[in-house]
Amino acid sequence: MKTKKTYLSRMVRDLKPSGIRRFFDLASGMEGVISLGVGEPDFVTPWAVREAAILSLEDGYTSYTANAGLFELRQEISKYMFRSFGVKYKAESEVLVTVGASQAIDIALRSIIDPGDEVVVVEPCFVSYSPLVSLAGGIPVPVQASKDQDFKISAKVLESVITPKTKAVMICSPNNPTGTMLNKKELKEIAELVEKHDLLILSDEIYAELVYDETYTSMAAIEGMQDRTILVSGFSKGFAMTGWRLGFVCAPEEITAAMLKVHQYAMMCAPTMAQYAGLEALRNGDDDVEEMRKSYRRRRNYMVSAFNEMGLSCHSPGGAFYVFPSIESTGLSSEEFAEKLLIEEKVAVVPGNVFGESGEGYIRCSYATSIEQLQEAIKRIRRFIEKNS
């Protein structure tokens, strides 16, 4: 009998499906589930931002924009980056509007990687990082952030995995899933290492607006790092615009030009009405962002306190909207805990191991939901812990 031919790429065949998606699929078939799994704001996009998109449609702005995005929007991004983070970018050549931050990461990696290049990926991290490195022809090299240091990566640990094949280092601060934020001193130590080994750094700063206790420092703002940093951000988290699929990347001109080539063939441009919405968000959205940040901070404090009170050790995250409590004391693996919790108490969380090896023994809980829902979820988790202790 003739063997059936497979038409699928070996790379795609070997790619593991997202570990987050499995638990979402399990939860979707159950009634009464409280989800602490979704990584998106529970706020509706502010009305003024939605109205700007509606007006753009009514005014007939329904055609393509320039591949790099509306020049007016790139100018606003440039102004925003300077006033918020003290980094100057040229709108005409160092800013590119993308279809979400995820596309920005994808085309950044495809623009810098040659087959066999290594990219150091700091874990725990968002589930797409290593697969995107592989899809670009590179080799992801995971390095584990220290649990004892609230999942902060040190320059010394980073250096231990750097080889002559290393092209870049990927970091996310504030981090998904841990919420950990690197301060200026810690970023500077990593910057010195990157410069020493002549590397690039891909800095995912999508949660930069959502910080609670310290002033946020962009990697590009560290002396000497703007020429080595591919800064990825967007509107999804801080401006509550996940469904709009609007992101951007700021980078040295040579890299931005390379990314634009990939972007124009693969995507053409970001959605036009979303770009007009983004203009309004940058120009007049600061008060809305501050309101959301204050609400998230209250919820963070509640969740951290609640988990620690029930005996699940939980550090206080500096940013984003996740807590990452340890469940090691239960004797269950991350996946066992998440699955049993979902079945027995109808609370959906994400097992920490899907974010990398060092996430085993932890769960990710998003507090981007109402305080009433969070209180009920904590009640159910406490009951689950008591039953399974």
C-alpha positions as CSV (number, residue, x, y, z in Angstrom):
1,M,0.0,0.0,0.0
2,K,1.3,3.4,-1.0
3,T,2.3,5.6,2.0
4,K,0.3,8.8,2.1
5,K,2.4,11.8,1.4
6,T,2.4,14.6,4.0
7,Y,2.3,18.1,2.8
8,L,3.0,19.8,6.1
9,S,6.2,21.5,7.0
10,R,8.4,19.5,9.4
11,M,8.8,22.6,11.4
12,V,5.1,23.1,11.8
13,R,4.5,19.4,12.5
14,D,7.0,19.4,15.3
15,L,5.6,22.7,16.8
16,K,3.7,22.1,20.0
17,P,0.2,23.7,20.3
18,S,-0.2,26.4,22.9
19,G,-0.6,25.1,26.4
20,I,-2.8,28.0,27.3
21,R,-5.3,27.0,24.6
22,R,-6.0,23.5,26.0
23,F,-7.3,24.9,29.2
24,F,-9.4,27.6,27.5
25,D,-11.0,24.8,25.4
26,L,-11.7,22.7,28.5
27,A,-13.3,25.7,30.2
28,S,-15.4,26.8,27.2
29,G,-17.5,23.6,27.5
30,M,-18.4,24.2,31.1
31,E,-21.1,26.4,32.7
32,G,-20.4,28.7,35.6
33,V,-16.6,28.9,35.1
34,I,-14.7,31.9,36.4
35,S,-11.7,32.5,34.1
36,L,-8.5,33.8,35.5
37,G,-6.7,32.7,32.4
38,V,-7.4,35.3,29.7
39,G,-4.5,37.8,29.3
40,E,-6.6,40.8,28.3
41,P,-8.2,43.8,30.0
42,D,-11.8,43.5,31.3
43,F,-12.3,47.2,30.4
44,V,-14.1,48.1,27.2
45,T,-12.0,50.3,24.9
46,P,-12.7,54.0,26.0
47,W,-15.6,55.6,24.1
48,A,-13.5,58.4,22.6
49,V,-11.2,55.8,21.0
50,R,-14.1,53.8,19.6
51,E,-15.7,57.0,18.4
52,A,-12.5,58.0,16.5
53,A,-12.7,54.7,14.7
54,I,-16.4,55.2,13.9
55,L,-15.7,58.7,12.5
56,S,-12.9,57.3,10.3
57,L,-15.4,54.9,8.8
58,E,-18.0,57.6,8.3
59,D,-15.5,59.8,6.7
60,G,-14.6,57.0,4.2
61,Y,-11.1,56.2,5.4
62,T,-11.4,52.5,4.4
63,S,-8.4,52.1,2.1
64,Y,-4.9,50.9,2.8
65,T,-2.5,53.2,4.7
66,A,1.2,53.3,4.0
67,N,2.9,50.0,4.7
68,A,4.6,51.5,7.8
69,G,1.3,53.0,9.0
70,L,-0.2,56.4,9.0
71,F,2.6,58.9,9.2
72,E,0.4,60.9,11.7
73,L,0.2,57.9,13.9
74,R,3.9,57.2,13.7
75,Q,4.5,60.8,14.7
76,E,2.2,60.4,17.8
77,I,4.0,57.2,18.7
78,S,7.3,59.0,18.5
79,K,6.0,61.8,20.8
80,Y,4.5,59.3,23.2
81,M,7.7,57.3,23.5
82,F,9.6,60.5,24.4
83,R,7.1,62.0,26.8
84,S,6.5,58.7,28.6
85,F,9.8,56.9,28.5
86,G,12.4,59.5,27.4
87,V,13.4,57.8,24.2
88,K,13.5,59.7,20.9
89,Y,12.6,57.9,17.6
90,K,12.3,59.3,14.1
91,A,8.8,58.8,13.0
92,E,9.7,58.6,9.3
93,S,12.4,55.8,9.7
94,E,12.4,54.2,13.1
95,V,8.7,53.5,13.9
96,L,6.6,50.8,12.2
97,V,2.9,50.2,12.9
98,T,2.1,46.5,13.1
99,V,-0.9,44.1,13.5
100,G,-0.5,43.8,17.3
101,A,2.8,43.3,19.2
102,S,2.8,39.6,18.3
103,Q,3.3,40.4,14.6
104,A,6.0,42.9,15.6
105,I,7.9,40.1,17.4
106,D,7.5,37.8,14.4
107,I,8.8,40.1,11.8
108,A,11.6,41.3,14.0
109,L,12.9,37.8,14.4
110,R,12.5,37.1,10.7
111,S,14.4,40.2,9.9
112,I,17.5,39.5,12.1
113,I,17.8,35.7,12.2
114,D,19.9,33.6,9.8
115,P,19.5,29.8,10.0
116,G,21.3,28.4,13.1
117,D,21.4,31.8,14.9
118,E,20.7,31.4,18.6
119,V,18.3,33.7,20.5
120,V,18.3,33.6,24.3
121,V,14.8,33.5,25.6
122,V,14.3,34.4,29.3
123,E,11.7,32.1,30.9
124,P,9.0,32.0,32.2
125,C,7.8,33.9,29.2
126,F,4.9,34.3,26.8
127,V,4.2,31.1,25.0
128,S,5.0,32.4,21.5
129,Y,8.6,33.5,21.9
130,S,10.5,30.2,21.3
131,P,8.1,29.0,18.6
132,L,8.6,32.3,16.7
133,V,12.4,32.0,16.9
134,S,12.1,28.4,15.5
135,L,9.8,29.5,12.7
136,A,12.3,32.2,11.7
137,G,15.0,29.5,11.4
138,G,16.7,30.3,14.7
139,I,17.5,28.2,17.7
140,P,15.7,29.3,20.9
141,V,18.0,29.0,24.0
142,P,15.8,29.1,27.1
143,V,17.4,30.5,30.3
144,Q,15.5,30.3,33.6
145,A,14.9,33.4,35.8
146,S,15.5,32.8,39.5
147,K,12.4,31.7,41.5
148,D,14.3,33.0,44.6
149,Q,14.6,36.5,43.1
150,D,10.9,36.7,42.2
151,F,11.7,35.6,38.6
152,K,14.2,38.3,37.9
153,I,17.0,37.3,35.5
154,S,20.5,38.3,36.3
155,A,23.3,39.2,33.8
156,K,25.5,36.4,35.2
157,V,22.9,33.8,34.5
158,L,22.3,35.2,31.0
159,E,26.0,35.1,30.2
160,S,26.2,31.4,31.0
161,V,24.2,30.5,27.9
162,I,25.7,33.0,25.4
163,T,27.8,31.4,22.6
164,P,29.4,32.7,19.4
165,K,26.1,31.8,17.7
166,T,24.0,34.0,19.9
167,K,22.4,36.8,17.9
168,A,19.9,38.4,20.4
169,V,18.3,38.2,23.8
170,M,14.5,38.4,24.3
171,I,13.1,39.9,27.5
172,C,9.6,41.0,28.6
173,S,9.3,43.6,31.4
174,P,6.8,43.8,33.0
175,N,6.7,40.1,32.4
176,N,4.0,37.8,31.3
177,P,3.3,35.5,33.2
178,T,5.0,36.6,36.4
179,G,4.4,40.4,36.5
180,T,8.0,40.9,37.4
181,M,9.5,44.2,36.3
182,L,13.2,44.9,35.9
183,N,14.4,48.2,37.4
184,K,17.0,50.5,35.9
185,K,20.0,49.0,37.7
186,E,19.0,45.5,36.6
187,L,18.4,46.6,33.0
188,K,21.8,48.4,33.0
189,E,23.6,45.1,34.0
190,I,21.9,43.3,31.1
191,A,22.7,46.1,28.8
192,E,26.4,45.9,29.6
193,L,26.4,42.2,28.9
194,V,24.6,42.7,25.6
195,E,27.2,45.3,24.6
196,K,30.1,43.1,25.7
197,H,29.0,40.3,23.4
198,D,27.8,42.6,20.6
199,L,24.2,41.4,20.7
200,L,20.8,42.8,20.0
201,I,18.0,42.8,22.5
202,L,14.3,42.3,21.7
203,S,12.4,44.1,24.5
204,D,8.7,43.3,24.7
205,E,7.3,46.4,26.5
206,I,3.6,45.8,25.9
207,Y,2.8,46.2,29.6
208,A,4.8,49.4,30.1
209,E,1.7,51.4,31.0
210,L,0.6,49.0,33.7
211,V,3.2,49.4,36.5
212,Y,2.4,50.1,40.1
213,D,5.2,50.7,42.5
214,E,8.2,52.0,40.5
215,T,8.8,54.3,37.6
216,Y,9.1,52.2,34.4
217,T,12.4,52.2,32.6
218,S,12.6,51.2,28.9
219,M,15.5,49.2,27.8
220,A,16.1,51.7,25.0
221,A,16.5,54.4,27.5
222,I,19.6,52.8,29.0
223,E,22.7,54.6,27.8
224,G,24.1,53.0,24.6
225,M,21.1,50.6,24.2
226,Q,18.8,52.4,21.7
227,D,21.1,51.3,18.8
228,R,20.9,47.7,20.0
229,T,17.2,47.5,21.1
230,I,14.2,46.3,19.1
231,L,11.4,47.8,21.2
232,V,8.0,46.1,20.8
233,S,4.8,47.5,22.2
234,G,1.2,48.3,21.3
235,F,-2.2,49.3,22.3
236,S,-3.7,46.0,23.5
237,K,-3.0,46.0,27.3
238,G,-2.5,49.6,28.5
239,F,-5.3,51.0,26.3
240,A,-7.7,48.1,26.5
241,M,-7.6,47.5,22.7
242,T,-6.8,43.8,22.3
243,G,-9.3,43.1,19.5
244,W,-8.1,46.1,17.5
245,R,-4.8,44.3,16.7
246,L,-2.6,47.4,16.8
247,G,1.0,47.3,17.8
248,F,4.2,49.0,16.9
249,V,8.0,48.5,16.9
250,C,10.7,51.1,17.4
251,A,14.2,50.2,16.3
252,P,17.4,51.5,14.5
253,E,16.7,52.5,11.0
254,E,18.5,49.6,9.4
255,I,16.4,47.1,11.3
256,T,13.1,48.9,10.9
257,A,13.7,49.0,7.1
258,A,14.3,45.3,7.1
259,M,11.2,44.7,9.1
260,L,9.2,46.8,6.7
261,K,10.2,44.6,3.8
262,V,8.8,41.5,5.6
263,H,5.7,43.4,6.8
264,Q,4.8,44.8,3.3
265,Y,4.9,41.3,1.8
266,A,3.2,39.4,4.6
267,M,0.6,41.9,5.9
268,M,0.4,45.1,3.8
269,C,-0.6,47.4,6.7
270,A,-2.4,47.4,10.1
271,P,-6.2,48.0,9.9
272,T,-6.9,51.6,8.9
273,M,-9.8,52.3,11.4
274,A,-7.6,50.8,14.2
275,Q,-4.9,53.3,13.4
276,Y,-7.3,56.2,13.7
277,A,-8.4,54.8,17.0
278,G,-4.8,54.6,18.1
279,L,-4.3,58.2,17.3
280,E,-7.0,59.2,19.7
281,A,-5.7,56.8,22.4
282,L,-2.2,58.4,22.3
283,R,-3.5,62.0,22.2
284,N,-6.2,61.9,24.8
285,G,-6.1,58.5,26.6
286,D,-3.8,59.2,29.6
287,D,-6.6,59.6,32.0
288,D,-8.3,56.4,31.0
289,V,-5.0,54.5,31.3
290,E,-4.5,55.9,34.8
291,E,-8.0,54.9,35.9
292,M,-7.3,51.3,34.7
293,R,-3.9,51.2,36.4
294,K,-5.4,52.2,39.7
295,S,-8.1,49.6,39.5
296,Y,-5.6,46.9,38.6
297,R,-3.3,47.9,41.5
298,R,-6.2,47.4,44.0
299,R,-6.9,44.0,42.5
300,R,-3.3,43.0,42.5
301,N,-3.0,43.9,46.2
302,Y,-6.1,41.8,46.9
303,M,-4.9,38.7,45.0
304,V,-1.4,38.7,46.4
305,S,-2.7,39.0,50.0
306,A,-5.4,36.3,49.4
307,F,-2.9,33.8,48.0
308,N,-0.4,34.4,50.7
309,E,-3.1,34.0,53.4
310,M,-4.1,30.6,52.1
311,G,-0.5,29.4,52.1
312,L,0.3,29.7,48.4
313,S,3.4,31.9,48.3
314,C,3.0,34.8,45.9
315,H,5.3,37.7,45.2
316,S,3.9,41.1,44.5
317,P,4.2,41.8,40.8
318,G,5.5,45.2,39.7
319,G,3.4,45.4,36.6
320,A,1.1,43.7,34.0
321,F,-2.1,42.1,35.4
322,Y,-1.0,38.6,36.5
323,V,-0.1,37.0,39.8
324,F,2.1,33.8,39.8
325,P,1.5,32.0,43.0
326,S,3.4,28.8,44.0
327,I,1.4,25.7,44.3
328,E,4.3,23.4,45.2
329,S,3.0,23.0,48.8
330,T,0.0,21.1,47.4
331,G,2.1,18.3,46.0
332,L,0.4,18.7,42.6
333,S,2.0,19.6,39.3
334,S,1.0,22.8,37.6
335,E,-1.2,20.9,35.1
336,E,-2.7,18.6,37.7
337,F,-3.6,21.6,39.9
338,A,-5.1,23.6,37.0
339,E,-7.1,20.7,35.7
340,K,-8.5,19.6,39.1
341,L,-9.3,23.1,40.1
342,L,-11.3,23.6,36.8
343,I,-13.2,20.3,37.2
344,E,-13.9,20.5,41.0
345,E,-14.4,24.3,41.5
346,K,-14.9,25.7,38.0
347,V,-12.0,28.2,38.2
348,A,-9.7,28.4,35.1
349,V,-6.1,29.3,35.6
350,V,-3.0,28.6,33.5
351,P,-0.4,26.0,34.6
352,G,3.0,27.7,35.0
353,N,4.9,25.0,33.0
354,V,3.4,26.2,29.7
355,F,5.6,29.4,30.1
356,G,8.8,27.4,30.5
357,E,10.5,24.8,32.7
358,S,11.0,27.3,35.6
359,G,7.2,27.9,35.7
360,E,6.5,24.4,37.0
361,G,5.0,24.5,40.4
362,Y,3.2,27.8,39.7
363,I,0.0,28.9,38.2
364,R,-0.8,32.1,36.3
365,C,-3.9,34.0,37.4
366,S,-5.1,37.1,35.6
367,Y,-6.7,39.7,37.8
368,A,-8.2,41.6,34.8
369,T,-11.7,40.8,35.9
370,S,-14.1,42.3,38.3
371,I,-13.3,42.3,42.1
372,E,-16.6,40.4,42.7
373,Q,-15.4,37.6,40.3
374,L,-12.0,37.6,41.9
375,Q,-13.5,37.3,45.4
376,E,-15.6,34.3,44.3
377,A,-12.6,32.7,42.5
378,I,-10.5,33.1,45.7
379,K,-13.3,31.5,47.7
380,R,-13.4,28.5,45.4
381,I,-9.6,28.2,45.3
382,R,-9.4,28.3,49.1
383,R,-12.1,25.6,49.3
384,F,-10.1,23.5,46.8
385,I,-6.9,23.9,48.8
386,E,-8.6,22.8,52.0
387,K,-10.1,19.7,50.3
388,N,-6.8,18.7,48.7
389,S,-4.4,19.6,51.5
